[in-house]
Amino acid sequence: MIIDGKQYQSIWLDENDRSRVLVIDQRRLPFFFETRELCSVEDIYNAIRDMTVRGAPLIGAAGALGMYLATLEITGRTNVASHLNNAASYLISCRPTAVNLSWAVSKVLESLKGIDDPELLAETAMITALEICETERENCRKIGENGLPLIREISERKGGKPVNILTHCNAGWLACIDYGTITAPIYLAWEKNIPVHVWVDETRPRNQGARLTAWELGKQGVPYTLITDNAGGHLMQKGMVDLVFTGCDRATRKGDIANKIGTYLKALAAFDNNVPFWTLMPSTSIDFTLSDGLTEIMVEERDQEEVTMVEGYHDGEIIPVRICPDETRAGNWGFDITPARLVTGLITEKGICRADEESIGNLFSEKTK
């Protein structure tokens, strides 16, 4: 994406010092656009954990580059196999719900088997990690191409009036190296002069919609309106939503979807009002080992202060503000599970399919043999 005249991805290696991973600090947006240097496995772990970087494809890419940084920490006294296995386990542990993280870390670890030379280890890890980054970037571009006809069809049916798309959380380019998942077809439609308008859920408790999706769309010039999380059902009842687009942190082979908390409620409202509910994801977000999302997907529970406090901009700085009594206990589940029966279909880099085991298996036959 181009931000203020400069091309950016959400993660990259420093061209002048390949031991430094650079990322956009998402905690500072939309008030400050800042980058951070990550120079160790610990730095990567903390950046994923505190949501400096977030979004399933991006944390996978970050984990992969974390494995590359792990190879740079090897010395003559290091037990290489133990060091790399420990780094992999440590990185995977920081965000348990998104399957992209474990997939990417494991892919780099697998590429290093049988290599003893430290320089070759580092080179192989770097190449593999950068390939993962490029694969996720290209996957998102293809998701955009595959999702575009859905928007175009509705636009034609409405006689060129804006297509109203409701989003939840942020699955834009910030979360996905570039393009995004839910935003990729939106950006492509806008580039092709297909009128679109986006209803942006604020997405409590961390407000990724209000802070990130709104910022992204504004930078690209796409019309949007910020709404409270609970307004979506009302808009659907009034016929003001043509499509719901959500991302996915982990899907089962039968089409159950784990996504940001609140996604399930949007799916229920969409189902009740006959609004198409599409989940957009790269195939790296599908966990073919899982069948039942409700019982098999681990839902991350986060710090209760994300619920009891809210961050905002005041007098040149970002400040936290308490919104409840001091003694309040809060529950903070990061994700919920939307059953396949409520999902219209999946939009992936390989095409579109229904959210059921047969359709997913046919589209990804190479992964289900």
KEDOFI-672161 format. One record per residue (C-alpha): residue in one letter; x, y, z; chain. Coordinates in steps of 0.25 Angstrom, whole numbers, plus 5000, padded with zeros to 4 digits. Example, Ala and Ser with C-alpha at 12.3 -4.5 7.8 and 13.67 -1.06 7.14 Angstrom:
2
<rec "A", <5049, 4982, 5031>, "A"> <rec "S", <5055, 4996, 5029>, "A"> 
This chain:
369
<rec "M", <5000, 5000, 5000>, "A"> <rec "I", <5004, 5014, 4998>, "A"> <rec "I", <5004, 5023, 5010>, "A"> <rec "D", <5007, 5038, 5008>, "A"> <rec "G", <5014, 5035, 4995>, "A"> <rec "K", <5023, 5024, 5000>, "A"> <rec "Q", <5021, 5009, 4997>, "A"> <rec "Y", <5020, 5000, 5010>, "A"> <rec "Q", <5017, 4986, 5014>, "A"> <rec "S", <5014, 4983, 5029>, "A"> <rec "I", <5027, 4975, 5031>, "A"> <rec "W", <5041, 4975, 5024>, "A"> <rec "L", <5055, 4973, 5026>, "A"> <rec "D", <5064, 4985, 5027>, "A"> <rec "E", <5072, 4986, 5013>, "A"> <rec "N", <5084, 4992, 5020>, "A"> <rec "D", <5084, 4982, 5032>, "A"> <rec "R", <5078, 4968, 5030>, "A"> <rec "S", <5078, 4965, 5045>, "A"> <rec "R", <5067, 4975, 5047>, "A"> <rec "V", <5052, 4973, 5044>, "A"> <rec "L", <5044, 4985, 5042>, "A"> <rec "V", <5029, 4986, 5045>, "A"> <rec "I", <5019, 4997, 5046>, "A"> <rec "D", <5015, 4999, 5060>, "A"> <rec "Q", <5000, 4996, 5060>, "A"> <rec "R", <4998, 5000, 5074>, "A"> <rec "R", <5001, 5015, 5071>, "A"> <rec "L", <4992, 5016, 5059>, "A"> <rec "P", <4984, 5024, 5055>, "A"> <rec "F", <4990, 5035, 5063>, "A"> <rec "F", <5005, 5033, 5060>, "A"> <rec "F", <5011, 5025, 5048>, "A"> <rec "E", <5023, 5019, 5054>, "A"> <rec "T", <5032, 5007, 5051>, "A"> <rec "R", <5039, 4998, 5060>, "A"> <rec "E", <5052, 4989, 5059>, "A"> <rec "L", <5051, 4975, 5064>, "A"> <rec "C", <5065, 4969, 5066>, "A"> <rec "S", <5063, 4956, 5074>, "A"> <rec "V", <5053, 4944, 5076>, "A"> <rec "E", <5049, 4952, 5089>, "A"> <rec "D", <5046, 4964, 5081>, "A"> <rec "I", <5037, 4956, 5071>, "A"> <rec "Y", <5030, 4949, 5083>, "A"> <rec "N", <5027, 4962, 5090>, "A"> <rec "A", <5023, 4969, 5077>, "A"> <rec "I", <5013, 4958, 5074>, "A"> <rec "R", <5008, 4957, 5089>, "A"> <rec "D", <5006, 4972, 5091>, "A"> <rec "M", <5000, 4974, 5077>, "A"> <rec "T", <5010, 4983, 5071>, "A"> <rec "V", <5008, 4973, 5060>, "A"> <rec "R", <4994, 4966, 5058>, "A"> <rec "G", <4986, 4959, 5048>, "A"> <rec "A", <4987, 4944, 5045>, "A"> <rec "P", <4996, 4945, 5032>, "A"> <rec "L", <5005, 4956, 5038>, "A"> <rec "I", <5008, 4948, 5051>, "A"> <rec "G", <5011, 4936, 5043>, "A"> <rec "A", <5021, 4944, 5035>, "A"> <rec "A", <5026, 4950, 5048>, "A"> <rec "G", <5028, 4937, 5054>, "A"> <rec "A", <5035, 4932, 5041>, "A"> <rec "L", <5045, 4944, 5042>, "A"> <rec "G", <5046, 4941, 5057>, "A"> <rec "M", <5052, 4927, 5053>, "A"> <rec "Y", <5062, 4934, 5044>, "A"> <rec "L", <5066, 4943, 5056>, "A"> <rec "A", <5068, 4931, 5064>, "A"> <rec "T", <5078, 4925, 5054>, "A"> <rec "L", <5086, 4938, 5056>, "A"> <rec "E", <5087, 4936, 5071>, "A"> <rec "I", <5094, 4923, 5069>, "A"> <rec "T", <5109, 4922, 5075>, "A"> <rec "G", <5119, 4912, 5075>, "A"> <rec "R", <5114, 4907, 5089>, "A"> <rec "T", <5099, 4906, 5084>, "A"> <rec "N", <5092, 4893, 5083>, "A"> <rec "V", <5086, 4896, 5070>, "A"> <rec "A", <5074, 4886, 5070>, "A"> <rec "S", <5070, 4890, 5084>, "A"> <rec "H", <5071, 4905, 5081>, "A"> <rec "L", <5063, 4905, 5069>, "A"> <rec "N", <5052, 4895, 5075>, "A"> <rec "N", <5051, 4904, 5087>, "A"> <rec "A", <5050, 4917, 5079>, "A"> <rec "A", <5039, 4910, 5070>, "A"> <rec "S", <5031, 4906, 5083>, "A"> <rec "Y", <5033, 4920, 5089>, "A"> <rec "L", <5028, 4927, 5077>, "A"> <rec "I", <5016, 4918, 5075>, "A"> <rec "S", <5012, 4920, 5089>, "A"> <rec "C", <5009, 4935, 5089>, "A"> <rec "R", <4996, 4934, 5081>, "A"> <rec "P", <4990, 4921, 5081>, "A"> <rec "T", <4977, 4923, 5072>, "A"> <rec "A", <4983, 4927, 5059>, "A"> <rec "V", <4988, 4915, 5051>, "A"> <rec "N", <4997, 4923, 5042>, "A"> <rec "L", <5007, 4925, 5053>, "A"> <rec "S", <5010, 4911, 5056>, "A"> <rec "W", <5009, 4907, 5041>, "A"> <rec "A", <5020, 4918, 5037>, "A"> <rec "V", <5029, 4915, 5049>, "A"> <rec "S", <5028, 4900, 5046>, "A"> <rec "K", <5031, 4902, 5031>, "A"> <rec "V", <5044, 4910, 5034>, "A"> <rec "L", <5048, 4899, 5045>, "A"> <rec "E", <5046, 4888, 5035>, "A"> <rec "S", <5054, 4895, 5024>, "A"> <rec "L", <5066, 4895, 5034>, "A"> <rec "K", <5066, 4880, 5037>, "A"> <rec "G", <5080, 4874, 5033>, "A"> <rec "I", <5087, 4887, 5033>, "A"> <rec "D", <5099, 4889, 5042>, "A"> <rec "D", <5107, 4901, 5036>, "A"> <rec "P", <5102, 4914, 5043>, "A"> <rec "E", <5103, 4923, 5031>, "A"> <rec "L", <5095, 4913, 5023>, "A"> <rec "L", <5085, 4912, 5034>, "A"> <rec "A", <5083, 4927, 5034>, "A"> <rec "E", <5082, 4928, 5019>, "A"> <rec "T", <5072, 4917, 5018>, "A"> <rec "A", <5063, 4922, 5029>, "A"> <rec "M", <5063, 4936, 5023>, "A"> <rec "I", <5060, 4931, 5009>, "A"> <rec "T", <5048, 4922, 5014>, "A"> <rec "A", <5043, 4933, 5023>, "A"> <rec "L", <5043, 4943, 5012>, "A"> <rec "E", <5036, 4933, 5003>, "A"> <rec "I", <5025, 4932, 5013>, "A"> <rec "C", <5024, 4947, 5013>, "A"> <rec "E", <5023, 4947, 4998>, "A"> <rec "T", <5013, 4935, 4998>, "A"> <rec "E", <5004, 4942, 5008>, "A"> <rec "R", <5004, 4955, 5000>, "A"> <rec "E", <5001, 4948, 4987>, "A"> <rec "N", <4990, 4940, 4993>, "A"> <rec "C", <4983, 4953, 4998>, "A"> <rec "R", <4984, 4959, 4983>, "A"> <rec "K", <4977, 4946, 4978>, "A"> <rec "I", <4967, 4947, 4989>, "A"> <rec "G", <4964, 4961, 4984>, "A"> <rec "E", <4962, 4956, 4970>, "A"> <rec "N", <4953, 4945, 4974>, "A"> <rec "G", <4944, 4953, 4983>, "A"> <rec "L", <4943, 4965, 4973>, "A"> <rec "P", <4932, 4958, 4964>, "A"> <rec "L", <4923, 4957, 4977>, "A"> <rec "I", <4924, 4973, 4978>, "A"> <rec "R", <4922, 4975, 4963>, "A"> <rec "E", <4910, 4966, 4962>, "A"> <rec "I", <4903, 4974, 4974>, "A"> <rec "S", <4907, 4987, 4968>, "A"> <rec "E", <4901, 4983, 4954>, "A"> <rec "R", <4888, 4979, 4961>, "A"> <rec "K", <4887, 4992, 4969>, "A"> <rec "G", <4889, 5000, 4956>, "A"> <rec "G", <4902, 5005, 4960>, "A"> <rec "K", <4898, 5010, 4974>, "A"> <rec "P", <4909, 5008, 4985>, "A"> <rec "V", <4911, 4994, 4990>, "A"> <rec "N", <4910, 4994, 5005>, "A"> <rec "I", <4920, 4984, 5012>, "A"> <rec "L", <4920, 4982, 5027>, "A"> <rec "T", <4934, 4978, 5033>, "A"> <rec "H", <4938, 4973, 5047>, "A"> <rec "C", <4952, 4975, 5053>, "A"> <rec "N", <4963, 4978, 5043>, "A"> <rec "A", <4968, 4969, 5032>, "A"> <rec "G", <4974, 4979, 5024>, "A"> <rec "W", <4988, 4981, 5018>, "A"> <rec "L", <4993, 4984, 5032>, "A"> <rec "A", <4989, 4970, 5036>, "A"> <rec "C", <4993, 4963, 5024>, "A"> <rec "I", <5007, 4968, 5018>, "A"> <rec "D", <4999, 4975, 5007>, "A"> <rec "Y", <4985, 4976, 5001>, "A"> <rec "G", <4978, 4970, 5012>, "A"> <rec "T", <4968, 4959, 5012>, "A"> <rec "I", <4954, 4966, 5014>, "A"> <rec "T", <4960, 4979, 5008>, "A"> <rec "A", <4966, 4973, 4996>, "A"> <rec "P", <4953, 4972, 4987>, "A"> <rec "I", <4949, 4985, 4993>, "A"> <rec "Y", <4962, 4992, 4988>, "A"> <rec "L", <4961, 4985, 4975>, "A"> <rec "A", <4946, 4990, 4973>, "A"> <rec "W", <4950, 5004, 4977>, "A"> <rec "E", <4961, 5004, 4967>, "A"> <rec "K", <4952, 4999, 4956>, "A"> <rec "N", <4942, 5010, 4959>, "A"> <rec "I", <4931, 5001, 4965>, "A"> <rec "P", <4925, 5010, 4976>, "A"> <rec "V", <4926, 5004, 4990>, "A"> <rec "H", <4924, 5008, 5004>, "A"> <rec "V", <4929, 5001, 5016>, "A"> <rec "W", <4922, 5000, 5030>, "A"> <rec "V", <4933, 4999, 5039>, "A"> <rec "D", <4931, 4992, 5053>, "A"> <rec "E", <4939, 4999, 5064>, "A"> <rec "T", <4942, 4985, 5069>, "A"> <rec "R", <4944, 4986, 5084>, "A"> <rec "P", <4951, 4984, 5092>, "A"> <rec "R", <4964, 4988, 5085>, "A"> <rec "N", <4956, 4996, 5074>, "A"> <rec "Q", <4964, 4990, 5062>, "A"> <rec "G", <4953, 4995, 5053>, "A"> <rec "A", <4952, 5009, 5058>, "A"> <rec "R", <4967, 5010, 5059>, "A"> <rec "L", <4972, 5002, 5047>, "A"> <rec "T", <4962, 4999, 5037>, "A"> <rec "A", <4957, 5013, 5037>, "A"> <rec "W", <4971, 5018, 5035>, "A"> <rec "E", <4974, 5009, 5024>, "A"> <rec "L", <4961, 5012, 5016>, "A"> <rec "G", <4963, 5027, 5018>, "A"> <rec "K", <4977, 5026, 5013>, "A"> <rec "Q", <4972, 5019, 5000>, "A"> <rec "G", <4960, 5028, 4999>, "A"> <rec "V", <4950, 5018, 5000>, "A"> <rec "P", <4937, 5023, 5007>, "A"> <rec "Y", <4934, 5018, 5020>, "A"> <rec "T", <4925, 5020, 5033>, "A"> <rec "L", <4929, 5016, 5047>, "A"> <rec "I", <4919, 5009, 5055>, "A"> <rec "T", <4917, 5002, 5068>, "A"> <rec "D", <4919, 4987, 5069>, "A"> <rec "N", <4904, 4985, 5072>, "A"> <rec "A", <4899, 4994, 5060>, "A"> <rec "G", <4901, 4983, 5050>, "A"> <rec "G", <4888, 4976, 5052>, "A"> <rec "H", <4880, 4989, 5051>, "A"> <rec "L", <4886, 4992, 5038>, "A"> <rec "M", <4883, 4979, 5032>, "A"> <rec "Q", <4869, 4979, 5037>, "A"> <rec "K", <4868, 4993, 5029>, "A"> <rec "G", <4874, 4987, 5016>, "A"> <rec "M", <4886, 4996, 5018>, "A"> <rec "V", <4896, 4984, 5017>, "A"> <rec "D", <4899, 4976, 5004>, "A"> <rec "L", <4910, 4968, 5008>, "A"> <rec "V", <4918, 4964, 5021>, "A"> <rec "F", <4933, 4962, 5020>, "A"> <rec "T", <4941, 4956, 5031>, "A"> <rec "G", <4954, 4950, 5032>, "A"> <rec "C", <4958, 4937, 5039>, "A"> <rec "D", <4969, 4933, 5049>, "A"> <rec "R", <4966, 4918, 5048>, "A"> <rec "A", <4956, 4910, 5040>, "A"> <rec "T", <4953, 4895, 5041>, "A"> <rec "R", <4953, 4886, 5029>, "A"> <rec "K", <4937, 4886, 5031>, "A"> <rec "G", <4937, 4901, 5030>, "A"> <rec "D", <4935, 4906, 5044>, "A"> <rec "I", <4942, 4920, 5046>, "A"> <rec "A", <4950, 4926, 5058>, "A"> <rec "N", <4951, 4941, 5057>, "A"> <rec "K", <4951, 4953, 5065>, "A"> <rec "I", <4940, 4953, 5077>, "A"> <rec "G", <4927, 4958, 5071>, "A"> <rec "T", <4928, 4951, 5058>, "A"> <rec "Y", <4918, 4940, 5062>, "A"> <rec "L", <4907, 4951, 5065>, "A"> <rec "K", <4909, 4957, 5052>, "A"> <rec "A", <4907, 4944, 5045>, "A"> <rec "L", <4894, 4942, 5053>, "A"> <rec "A", <4889, 4955, 5049>, "A"> <rec "A", <4893, 4953, 5034>, "A"> <rec "F", <4886, 4939, 5034>, "A"> <rec "D", <4873, 4945, 5040>, "A"> <rec "N", <4873, 4956, 5029>, "A"> <rec "N", <4878, 4948, 5017>, "A"> <rec "V", <4891, 4956, 5016>, "A"> <rec "P", <4902, 4948, 5010>, "A"> <rec "F", <4913, 4946, 5020>, "A"> <rec "W", <4926, 4943, 5014>, "A"> <rec "T", <4939, 4939, 5021>, "A"> <rec "L", <4952, 4943, 5013>, "A"> <rec "M", <4965, 4936, 5016>, "A"> <rec "P", <4978, 4930, 5011>, "A"> <rec "S", <4978, 4915, 5011>, "A"> <rec "T", <4989, 4916, 5022>, "A"> <rec "S", <4977, 4919, 5031>, "A"> <rec "I", <4971, 4906, 5029>, "A"> <rec "D", <4974, 4895, 5039>, "A"> <rec "F", <4971, 4882, 5032>, "A"> <rec "T", <4974, 4874, 5045>, "A"> <rec "L", <4962, 4880, 5052>, "A"> <rec "S", <4947, 4876, 5050>, "A"> <rec "D", <4939, 4883, 5060>, "A"> <rec "G", <4942, 4898, 5063>, "A"> <rec "L", <4934, 4899, 5076>, "A"> <rec "T", <4942, 4888, 5083>, "A"> <rec "E", <4955, 4888, 5076>, "A"> <rec "I", <4959, 4902, 5074>, "A"> <rec "M", <4966, 4908, 5086>, "A"> <rec "V", <4960, 4922, 5088>, "A"> <rec "E", <4971, 4932, 5094>, "A"> <rec "E", <4967, 4939, 5107>, "A"> <rec "R", <4974, 4953, 5108>, "A"> <rec "D", <4977, 4963, 5119>, "A"> <rec "Q", <4964, 4968, 5125>, "A"> <rec "E", <4970, 4982, 5125>, "A"> <rec "E", <4967, 4982, 5110>, "A"> <rec "V", <4952, 4982, 5114>, "A"> <rec "T", <4953, 4991, 5126>, "A"> <rec "M", <4962, 5002, 5120>, "A"> <rec "V", <4961, 5009, 5106>, "A"> <rec "E", <4972, 5016, 5099>, "A"> <rec "G", <4970, 5030, 5092>, "A"> <rec "Y", <4977, 5042, 5087>, "A"> <rec "H", <4978, 5054, 5096>, "A"> <rec "D", <4988, 5066, 5096>, "A"> <rec "G", <4998, 5060, 5087>, "A"> <rec "E", <4999, 5046, 5093>, "A"> <rec "I", <4991, 5033, 5094>, "A"> <rec "I", <4986, 5031, 5108>, "A"> <rec "P", <4978, 5020, 5115>, "A"> <rec "V", <4965, 5023, 5122>, "A"> <rec "R", <4957, 5014, 5131>, "A"> <rec "I", <4942, 5012, 5127>, "A"> <rec "C", <4937, 5004, 5139>, "A"> <rec "P", <4938, 5003, 5155>, "A"> <rec "D", <4952, 5000, 5160>, "A"> <rec "E", <4948, 4987, 5166>, "A"> <rec "T", <4941, 4982, 5153>, "A"> <rec "R", <4945, 4968, 5148>, "A"> <rec "A", <4945, 4966, 5133>, "A"> <rec "G", <4945, 4954, 5123>, "A"> <rec "N", <4953, 4956, 5110>, "A"> <rec "W", <4951, 4945, 5100>, "A"> <rec "G", <4959, 4949, 5088>, "A"> <rec "F", <4951, 4941, 5078>, "A"> <rec "D", <4938, 4933, 5075>, "A"> <rec "I", <4934, 4922, 5067>, "A"> <rec "T", <4924, 4924, 5055>, "A"> <rec "P", <4919, 4910, 5051>, "A"> <rec "A", <4919, 4907, 5036>, "A"> <rec "R", <4904, 4907, 5035>, "A"> <rec "L", <4904, 4922, 5036>, "A"> <rec "V", <4915, 4924, 5026>, "A"> <rec "T", <4911, 4927, 5012>, "A"> <rec "G", <4925, 4923, 5007>, "A"> <rec "L", <4940, 4924, 5007>, "A"> <rec "I", <4948, 4933, 4998>, "A"> <rec "T", <4962, 4928, 4997>, "A"> <rec "E", <4974, 4930, 4987>, "A"> <rec "K", <4969, 4917, 4980>, "A"> <rec "G", <4955, 4922, 4978>, "A"> <rec "I", <4942, 4922, 4985>, "A"> <rec "C", <4935, 4910, 4992>, "A"> <rec "R", <4924, 4907, 5001>, "A"> <rec "A", <4927, 4905, 5016>, "A"> <rec "D", <4926, 4890, 5016>, "A"> <rec "E", <4936, 4879, 5017>, "A"> <rec "E", <4933, 4874, 5003>, "A"> <rec "S", <4934, 4887, 4996>, "A"> <rec "I", <4947, 4891, 5004>, "A"> <rec "G", <4953, 4877, 5001>, "A"> <rec "N", <4950, 4879, 4986>, "A"> <rec "L", <4956, 4893, 4985>, "A"> <rec "F", <4968, 4888, 4993>, "A"> <rec "S", <4969, 4873, 4989>, "A"> <rec "E", <4984, 4874, 4990>, "A"> <rec "K", <4983, 4876, 5005>, "A"> <rec "T", <4972, 4866, 5009>, "A"> <rec "K", <4978, 4854, 5002>, "A"> 
